[in-house]
Amino acid sequence: MTCLTEENRTRGPDARFRVKDRLLIAMMILPLVCCIALKVCFTPESEGVDISGAMIYLTIQGFPVQDLVITESQINSWAIMVTILGFCLWLTHGLTEKAETKRQLAAEWIVEKCENLVSANMGERYAGYEYLVAAIMGLSALSSLSCLIGLFAPTGDVNVTAGWAILVFALVTYTKMQGGFLNYLKGFTEPIPIFTPMNFISEFSLPVSMAFRHYGNVMSGAVISALIGTALRSLSRMVLGWIPVIGSIPLLQIGLPAILSIYFDVFSGLMQAFIFAMLTMLNVSGSFPQEAWEKRQAKKAIRKQRAAMAKA
């Protein structure tokens, strides 16, 4: 009886560990499955090319400015964020002091690469930004790759990428404000005051350029793939339509759309995620350069020293 009790005690934590692992895996998969089910239920039957963008699932009326529209891109974005959260929890489940599992080695490798990327592009002063950079790359990459399972890519909606760009712009402005509000206003007059209007345009064009660059590359790839796929299907009917059985199969669609998907959906999506993260790092670190930060810290140290001498 004692042996059975000890055996149950040793098996208990392992069973709980496996159950939690399965729940985390379900947390990664179920949100995307629900999005696929929603898309199947709400997608109307259509013929030809459909490049209308994200579907509207629900419109809530009665809001003061405008009606609240719940679109496919919003639902997919939240599902992808839940999937990423589940993946992070799964990677960090059962961490030990010394890495003994492949998932812990993978988690440590991801953290190390993000830290090296931030350190190389932003400097040691911005240590801690690796979490933001990892979140940007993960969310952007998975959003673009979601089209491979039939979902509408949230990065193909300019409202989503504009929201990300506004957050980056707010972070850049906050970093510039660390040098003082007067120095921030003074930056618009450099190198000479006549450039002030151009500096204002350059300042506020940052979120616009970041949003449309990411959205344009993803959406253009989806449109090109859809047009070529539809053209090949029509060509297949035209050339092979006279054959009784084979004519109903779009044989000319086999091959080229898959190759285009590898470029537009996989390569381009991952590249745009990396570019958006790089632009974030460069704009944030360049908004308050290291030299200006060191000068400001030296001035603060001198003020503190003078204040301490005055009190003495």
Secondary structure, DSSP 8 states (H G I E B T S, - for coil): -HHHHHHHHHHHHHHHHHHHHHHHHHHHHHHHHHHHHHHHHH-----S-----S-EEEEE---SSS-EEEEHHHHHHHHHHHHHHHHHHHHTTT--SS--SHHHHHHHHHHHHHHHHHHHHH-GGGTTTHHHHHHHHHHHHHHHHGGGGT---GGGSHHHHHHHHHHHHHHHHHHHHTT-HHHHHHGGG-S-GGGHHHHHHHHHHHHHHHHHHHHHHHHHHHHHHHHHHHHHHHHHHHHHTTSTTGGGS-GGGSSHHHHHHIIIIIIHHHHHHHHHHHHHHHHHHHHS-HHHHHHHHHHHHHHHHHHHHHH-
